[in-house]
């Protein structure tokens, strides 16, 4: 088992941020604590929130082709994901400030380290939500309703680890809502393929966030925080295998339901390559995982940006054909 990293964290920086990130190097001094509160120095979370949105619009476009409006869906979702991930992380840090102060990896975050007060964090959270709302209202009414309905999931998630061993499931419910939202933004409908795609994303989140949670399992035991990492323990590999199978199966089902019987064999084959390529990459992660090495867990967690983008590439190519 790797020993906890006790290397001092430079003043103002966050322990698990990427070294030399743009916030620490280029952002104005007054803005850095707020950008760190939004995890702008750790962009992987924005990617993991955004990618299901891109899956959703690509799957919808695979039925009737790409449209010029889809460019705004793609870029608008990117802006919305950045803002809402920032607001969600701010809310998470407000509710978890006492837990964060007790964990080595998180005590350098802006609130427990004293860079930002709780009042300032609340104001910053609502400012980000308001900006995201401006993006949301540019879409159709069904997409607006879908976006608003996700706020309950965002609000509940930080508390999940207090009452369930499955907080990663609640994260999946919140983080993959964009698959339904972006599908509706293109098609104007919520249909079974988008719901199956959403479920596939939830299985994917259970996979990667269980890996992520293994970084903190020892501290979590001391402070009484629950997680799938603690629940699964040495059986983590078997559970990850189950989540892999679910993610691949559910995305395959979403594609088949969306495209059959109209799609030709080439289009179908290219689009179905998405879940299988994703499954291969998840299997690659499993082969390299060491649940007792926190650094290994963090590296593999971050690799899931590539996992999602690989699947998204095949979905997008299928929509072109």
N, C-alpha and C positions, 0 to 999 in steps of 0.2 A: 504494500500500500504506500502511495506517495505521501510524504509528509506535507502538512499544510504550508502554503507559501507565506512566510513571515517577512518577506522583503518589504521595507518601508515604501509606502505609496507617496510619490511626490505631492506636495501640497496642492489641493484643488483638483487633482485628477482622480479618476475612478479606477479601482483595482482591476476590474475585468474589461476595461476598454482596450481597444486595439492601440498598441504603442504608436505614437506619432500621428494619431487621428487628426482630422481637419479641425475639430473643435479646439483641441489643445494647442494646435499650431497657428491657426488663422483667425478664429472667431474673436471678436472684440471682447475684452476682459469682462465687461458688465454682462455680456450675454452668455458667457460660458457656463455658469451654474444652471441657468435655465435650459440650455441646450443639453447639458448633461442629465438634467432631470427628465428630459424627453428622450434620452438615450440616443441623441444624434451622434454621439461618439461611438455608438455600438449599433451600426445600421442593420444588422442581421434581422432584428425583430421587424423592421419595416418591410424588408424583403418577404419575410414569412407571412406578413399580413397582406401584402400586395399580390403575391403570386396567385393565391386562389381567385382573386378578382380577375386576373388575366386569364386563368383557366376558364372562368365563367363566360367571359366575352368571346373567347376563342371557340368554346363548345357551341355557344349560341350561333356564332358566325358560320360554324361548320354546316349548319342546316340550310342557311340561305345566303351565304357569302358575306365578305367584308363590306362595310359601308364607310363612307367618309366620316360619319358621326362616331364610328368606333375609335377613331384617333383621340377624340375628346374623352371617351370612356376610358381608354388606356391611360392617358396622361392625367385625367381628372382623378382616376383611382389612385394613381401614384401620389398625387398631392394629398388626397384624402387619407391614404394609408399613412403617410408621413405625419400628418397632423393628428389623426386619431390614435396612432400608436404613441405619439408623444403625450397626448392627453391621457391615454390609458396608463402609460408608465408613470405619469405624474400622480394620477389617482392611486396607483399601486404603491408608490413611495409614500404618499400621505398616510394610507392605511397601514402600511408595513413599517413605519419609521422605527418603532421599538424593536421589532424583529431584526431589521437591517442593522441596527446599532449593535446587536449581539452576534452578528455573523461576520467573520473576517473578510469575506469577499465583498460584502455590501456595506460595511460601516463607513466606507469612504464616499458613499453616495451623498448628493447635495444636502438633503434634509438632516440625516443623522450626523453629518460632519459640520453642520452649521453654516453652510454656504447659502442656504435659502430657508426662510421661515415657512411654517405651515400656511400662514395667510398668503404669503407671496406665491406659494405653490398652487393654492386654490385659484387665485386670480389667473395665473399662467395656464392652468388647466382649462378654465372657461374661455380664455382667449383662443386657445387652440381649437376647442370645440366649435366656437363661433366661426372661425375661419373654415373649418371642415364643413360646417353647415352651408356656407356660401357655395361650396363645390357641389354638395348634395342637391341643392334646390335647382341646379341646372339640368337635372335628369327628370324622367317622367315620374308621375305621381306614385306608381307602384314601387319604383326604386327609392323614392323619398321615404315611403312608409317602411320599406325593408331596412333602410339605414337607421331610421328612428327606433325601430323595434330591436336593433342590436344593442342599444344603450343599456338595457337591463342586464344583458350578459356581461358587458364591460364592467358594470357596477358591482356585480356579484363576484366576479372572478377573484379579486384579492382576498376575499373571505373564505373561499372554498377550502384552502388548506387548513382552516381551523375546524371544519366540520366533516370533511370527507378525505378518504385516502386517494381520491381521484381528482385532484385539482387540475391535472393535465387535461381531463375530459372537458372541464369548464373552459379552459383556455382554448381547446379545439373548437368548442361551440362558438366562442367569440371570434377567434382568429380566422375562421374559414367562412364566415357569413358573407364575405365579399363574393364568393362563388355564386350565390343566389342573387346578390345585389347586381353584379355586373351582367349576369345572364338576363335579368329583368330589364336592365338599362338598354340592352340591345334588342330584345324580343318583345318587351312590354308584357311578359308573362312569367309566372313562376311555374315551372313544369317539373315532372319527375326526374328528367336527366340532371337538372341543376341541383335537385335535392340529393340525388345519389353522388354527384360530384362533391357536394358539401360534406356528405358522410365520409367520402374517401379522404378529404382533407382532414377531417377529425381524426381518422385512424393515423394519418401521417403525423399530425401534431402529437398524438399519444406516443408515437415512435420517437420523434426528436426531442420532445420535452422530458420524456423519461430519462433519456441520455443526459440532458442538461441538468436534471434534478440530482443526478448522482454526484455532482460537484459538491453539494451542500448537505449530503445525507447525515454526516456526523454532527454538524451544527444543528440540523433539523431535529435530531434526536434530543439534543440538550434543551432546545427551546420549545419542543412539542409541536413542531410543524409537520403535517402529513404530506406524503407524495407517493406517486407510483414507484419511484425509485426505492423508497423504504418498504413499500408494500411487496414489491416483487423480489427484492434482494438478489440472491444468487440465481434465481429463476428468471432474471431480466431478459436473457437471451431468448428464451422460449416465448415470452410475451411480445418481444420485439418482432419475432417471426410471425406471430399472429397478427400484429398490427400491419406488418408488411403485406401479408396475404389479403387482409381486409382492404387496404388502400388500393392495391392492384385490382382486386375483384370489383370493388364498387366503382372505380373509375372506368373499368372496362364495360361494366353494365350501363353506366351513364352514356358512354359513347355508342354502344350498340342500340340503346333505346332511342338516342337522338338521331342516328343515321340510317338505321334499317327501316324499310327495305330499299330506300331510294339510292343510297350511296353505292358507287361502283367499287370493285375489289381493291383498286389502288388507293383510292381515298380512304376506304375502311382500314386497309393495312397500315397506312401511314398514321392515321389517327390513333389506332389501337397500339401503335408503338409507344405512345405516351406513357400509359401505365406500366408497360413492361420495362421501359427504360428507367422509369422511376424505381420500380422494384429491384432492378439490377443494382442501382446506386445505393439503395437502402441495404441490400445484402452486402455490398462492399463495405458499408459502414459497420455492419454487424461483425464482419470478419476481423475488423481492426479495433473493435471496442474493448477497452479495459475499464470496467466500472469502478475500479479502485484507483484510477489515475485521473485526477481532476483535469489536468491539462489535456489529456487525450479526449475526455468527454467534451470539453469546450471546443476543441478543434473539429471533432466530428459533428457536433451540434451545428457549427457554422457552415459545414459542408452542405447542409440542407437547402441553402440558397441554390446551389447547383442542382440538387435533386429536383426542386420545383421548377427551375428554369428549363431543365432538360425535358420534363413532361410538357411544359408550356410550349416549347418549340415545336414538338410534334403535333400538338393540338392546333397551333397556328398554321403549320404547314398543311394539315388536313383541311383547314377552312379555306385555304387558297385553291385547293384542287377542285 
